[in-house]
């Protein structure tokens, strides 16, 4: 099952693989219909630094889905592409809206 970090309807450039999340059915249902709590998801994503850029390789963001502590782990290619989507939105002067508590 797929879901998106940045709402797809905000801008056409958000409709690409970088913005997609692949989740199991249980976590998809929690993400889509349950409570999602996180310290600023976008800031967490922007702060991650891959090993290829001198980071420690920890490419995880944390949140609570329906009260359960969860982590999403990115691979480098996905993370870098998603960070670029967020940068493009900021350059346009329209930072993406995240509907989740804490953002």
C-alpha atoms as a printed R data frame, in Angstrom:
    type eleno elety resid chain resno      x      y      z
1   ATOM     1    CA   UNK     A     1  0.000  0.000  0.000
2   ATOM     2    CA   UNK     A     2  1.199  3.520 -0.723
3   ATOM     3    CA   UNK     A     3  0.704  6.824  0.961
4   ATOM     4    CA   UNK     A     4  2.312 10.222  0.671
5   ATOM     5    CA   UNK     A     5  4.231 12.504  3.004
6   ATOM     6    CA   UNK     A     6  3.355 15.767  1.225
7   ATOM     7    CA   UNK     A     7 -0.281 15.872  0.132
8   ATOM     8    CA   UNK     A     8 -0.333 15.214 -3.611
9   ATOM     9    CA   UNK     A     9 -3.019 17.793 -4.372
10  ATOM    10    CA   UNK     A    10 -0.836 20.677 -3.186
11  ATOM    11    CA   UNK     A    11  1.396 20.722 -6.251
12  ATOM    12    CA   UNK     A    12  1.967 18.549 -9.306
13  ATOM    13    CA   UNK     A    13  5.685 18.070 -8.530
14  ATOM    14    CA   UNK     A    14  4.687 16.295 -5.320
15  ATOM    15    CA   UNK     A    15  3.316 13.443 -7.439
16  ATOM    16    CA   UNK     A    16  6.535 11.444 -7.797
17  ATOM    17    CA   UNK     A    17  8.207  8.443 -6.223
18  ATOM    18    CA   UNK     A    18 10.175 10.588 -3.763
19  ATOM    19    CA   UNK     A    19  6.960 11.547 -2.003
20  ATOM    20    CA   UNK     A    20  5.586  7.987 -1.721
21  ATOM    21    CA   UNK     A    21  5.728  5.694  1.281
22  ATOM    22    CA   UNK     A    22  5.260  1.956  1.013
23  ATOM    23    CA   UNK     A    23  3.620  0.640  4.159
24  ATOM    24    CA   UNK     A    24  2.123 -2.646  5.277
25  ATOM    25    CA   UNK     A    25 -1.690 -2.701  5.407
26  ATOM    26    CA   UNK     A    26 -1.773 -2.209  9.191
27  ATOM    27    CA   UNK     A    27  0.521  0.840  9.210
28  ATOM    28    CA   UNK     A    28 -1.158  2.238  6.091
29  ATOM    29    CA   UNK     A    29 -4.533  2.185  7.879
30  ATOM    30    CA   UNK     A    30 -3.022  3.867 10.932
31  ATOM    31    CA   UNK     A    31 -1.283  6.539  8.763
32  ATOM    32    CA   UNK     A    32 -4.391  7.198  6.680
33  ATOM    33    CA   UNK     A    33 -7.156  6.980  9.280
34  ATOM    34    CA   UNK     A    34 -5.605  7.033 12.758
35  ATOM    35    CA   UNK     A    35 -3.773  9.594 14.815
36  ATOM    36    CA   UNK     A    36 -0.309 10.506 13.565
37  ATOM    37    CA   UNK     A    37  1.852 12.429 16.017
38  ATOM    38    CA   UNK     A    38  5.375 13.560 15.249
39  ATOM    39    CA   UNK     A    39  7.827 16.308 15.937
40  ATOM    40    CA   UNK     A    40  7.952 18.221 12.673
41  ATOM    41    CA   UNK     A    41  8.191 15.478 10.035
42  ATOM    42    CA   UNK     A    42  9.613 17.842  7.417
43  ATOM    43    CA   UNK     A    43 12.362 19.074  9.719
44  ATOM    44    CA   UNK     A    44 13.221 15.485 10.606
45  ATOM    45    CA   UNK     A    45 13.527 14.641  6.900
46  ATOM    46    CA   UNK     A    46 15.568 17.752  6.087
47  ATOM    47    CA   UNK     A    47 17.975 17.057  8.942
48  ATOM    48    CA   UNK     A    48 18.884 13.529  7.803
49  ATOM    49    CA   UNK     A    49 22.282 13.251  6.158
50  ATOM    50    CA   UNK     A    50 23.322 10.176  4.157
51  ATOM    51    CA   UNK     A    51 26.772  8.641  4.542
52  ATOM    52    CA   UNK     A    52 27.630  9.840  1.025
53  ATOM    53    CA   UNK     A    53 27.273 13.404  2.360
54  ATOM    54    CA   UNK     A    54 29.181 12.826  5.581
55  ATOM    55    CA   UNK     A    55 26.268 11.672  7.725
56  ATOM    56    CA   UNK     A    56 26.124  8.717 10.067
57  ATOM    57    CA   UNK     A    57 23.758  6.729  7.838
58  ATOM    58    CA   UNK     A    58 20.851  6.940 10.302
59  ATOM    59    CA   UNK     A    59 18.051  7.715  7.863
60  ATOM    60    CA   UNK     A    60 15.073  7.303 10.193
61  ATOM    61    CA   UNK     A    61 12.275  9.582 11.266
62  ATOM    62    CA   UNK     A    62 10.132  8.843 14.318
63  ATOM    63    CA   UNK     A    63  6.448  9.281 15.001
64  ATOM    64    CA   UNK     A    64  3.511  7.737 16.789
65  ATOM    65    CA   UNK     A    65  0.806  5.988 14.803
66  ATOM    66    CA   UNK     A    66 -2.303  5.480 16.941
67  ATOM    67    CA   UNK     A    67 -0.125  5.921 20.022
68  ATOM    68    CA   UNK     A    68  2.482  3.337 18.902
69  ATOM    69    CA   UNK     A    69  6.088  4.560 18.506
70  ATOM    70    CA   UNK     A    70  7.176  3.907 14.896
71  ATOM    71    CA   UNK     A    71 10.094  4.705 12.633
72  ATOM    72    CA   UNK     A    72 10.310  5.128  8.888
73  ATOM    73    CA   UNK     A    73 13.672  4.214  7.423
74  ATOM    74    CA   UNK     A    74 14.679  5.719  4.069
75  ATOM    75    CA   UNK     A    75 17.292  4.545  1.625
76  ATOM    76    CA   UNK     A    76 19.702  7.246  0.400
77  ATOM    77    CA   UNK     A    77 18.206  7.639 -3.069
78  ATOM    78    CA   UNK     A    78 14.662  8.041 -1.732
79  ATOM    79    CA   UNK     A    79 15.735 10.438  1.007
80  ATOM    80    CA   UNK     A    80 17.723 12.709 -1.320
81  ATOM    81    CA   UNK     A    81 14.849 12.861 -3.810
82  ATOM    82    CA   UNK     A    82 12.337 13.662 -1.044
83  ATOM    83    CA   UNK     A    83 14.604 16.359  0.373
84  ATOM    84    CA   UNK     A    84 14.701 17.899 -3.111
85  ATOM    85    CA   UNK     A    85 10.868 17.928 -3.262
86  ATOM    86    CA   UNK     A    86 10.826 19.809  0.052
87  ATOM    87    CA   UNK     A    87 13.506 22.272 -1.145
88  ATOM    88    CA   UNK     A    88 11.537 22.984 -4.343
89  ATOM    89    CA   UNK     A    89  8.440 23.768 -2.285
90  ATOM    90    CA   UNK     A    90 10.424 26.162 -0.092
91  ATOM    91    CA   UNK     A    91 11.952 27.882 -3.139
92  ATOM    92    CA   UNK     A    92  8.450 28.431 -4.519
93  ATOM    93    CA   UNK     A    93  7.579 30.100 -1.242
94  ATOM    94    CA   UNK     A    94  4.901 27.527 -0.536
95  ATOM    95    CA   UNK     A    95  6.250 25.182  2.101
96  ATOM    96    CA   UNK     A    96  4.314 21.932  1.984
97  ATOM    97    CA   UNK     A    97  1.542 21.525  4.496
98  ATOM    98    CA   UNK     A    98  1.696 18.466  6.643
99  ATOM    99    CA   UNK     A    99 -1.641 17.546  8.201
100 ATOM   100    CA   UNK     A   100 -0.093 15.631 11.073
101 ATOM   101    CA   UNK     A   101  0.015 16.822 14.661
102 ATOM   102    CA   UNK     A   102  3.320 18.451 15.539
103 ATOM   103    CA   UNK     A   103  3.756 20.081 12.103
